Amino acid sequence: MSELKTRIHDEANGLDYVLAGDYYIPAIELSENDDRPIGKWGRMHRAYLEETNQPMLNHLILTGKLHTYLADVNEQAQERCQRIIRQMASAEGVNEDLKRRSQWEWIQAMNSIVSHAEEIIKIEMIYV
C-alpha cells in the first residue's frame, strides 16, 4: 500500500486538496479584500441558490467568488429598485407637493410603490 500525498492539485477543477486523515479536503482560502455588504437582496439570492441551484452555489463557494457575486447582485438590485421607485412615483404623481398636502396619502402611495418595485426586483433579478 502506497503512502498518500499530503497535498494534490486537480487539473479538472483547478482546486488544491489537503489530506485530512483518509480524505482529501479542498484547500479553500476566503478572500478578505471585498468588504462590501451582501445586504437584503444578496441574502435572498443566496437562499434562492441554496434551494434551486446548489451546483452554482458550490462553484461560487469553492472558487471564492460567492461574496463578490452576492455583493454585486445586492448593489445592482438596490440601484434598479431605486430607479423603479422614482419612475413609478413620477408616473403616479407622488411628489413633494402631495407630501405637503397629505402626508398619510403620500405614505400610503409610497409604500405601495416600494412594494411593487420590490416584487419586480424579486422576479427580474433575485429568483432567476
N, C-alpha and C positions, 0 to 999 in steps of 0.2 A: 504494500500500500504506500503510495507516494504522499509526501508532505504537501499540504495546501499552501498556496501563496498567500501572504498576508494582505496583498493589495493587487487588484486586477482592473483592467480597463476594457470596457465593452465597446467595440467599434460600431456596433449596430445602433446604439442609442447615445454614444458619447459620454457615458457615465463611468465614474470610477467606483469600485466596490471595495469595502474593507471586510476582512474576515473577522467575525464575531462568533466565537465558539465553532460550530459546524456550519454556519450560514454566512453568506456574503450580504452585507447591508450597503445600500447606496451611500456614498460619502458625499453628503449634501451640505453645503455651507450657504446660509442665508445671506443675501446681500443687504447691507445696512445703509446703503447710500441713498435709498429712496425713503424719505420720511414724510411723504405726503399722506394725508389721511385717506382711508378707504371709504369712509362715510356710509350713509344710508344706502345709496344706490349700489356701491361696491359690495356691501354685505348681502343685499338682496340678490345680486347676480351670483355671488358665490353660493348662496343657498340653492339657487336655481341649478347651478352647475353640479352641485352635490347630488341633487335629485335626478337630473336628466342627462348629464354628460360627464360621468365620472372619468372616462379616459382623458378628456381635455383638462379637467381639473388636476388629475395626477400628473399630466405632462407639464402643466404650468408650475406645479409644486416642485417636481423633480428638476426642472431647468432653472428654478429660482426666479421665475418671471411672474408669479402669481400676484405679489403685492403691487408691482408696477402696472400689471394688466387691470387689476381692480381699481387702483387709483385713477387710471386713465378713464375707465368706464364711469367712475363717480364724477370726475370733472366734466366729461362730455355730457352726462345726463343732467348735471346741475345747470350747465350753460344752456342746453336745449330746453329745459324746464322753464328757466327764467325768460327765455325768448318767447316761448309759447304763452306764458302768463302775460307778458307785455302785449303781445299781439291780440290775445283774447280780450284783455281788459280794454284795449283801444277799440276793438270791434264792437264791444258791448257798451261802450260809453261809460265805463267805470273809471273815473278820473278824480283828481283832487277837488273839483267842484262838487261832485257827488259826495265826497268825503266830508266837505264843509257843511253841505246841506243836510245830510242824513248819514251819520256815522254807522248806525246799525244796518242800514241798507247797503252801504259800501262794504262792511264786514261780511255780510251775507253773500254779496256778489263775488267778492274776492275769495272767500272760502270755496264757493262753487267753482270758480275758475281754477284755483290751485288744485282742487280735487280732480277736475277734468284733465288738467295738464299732467298731473302725476300718473293718471291712468294711461295717458298717451305714451309717456316715457316708459312705463312698465311694458306696454305692448311693443313699442318700437325698439327699445334698447336693452331692457333687462331680461325679459323672457323670450330670448331668441337664441 
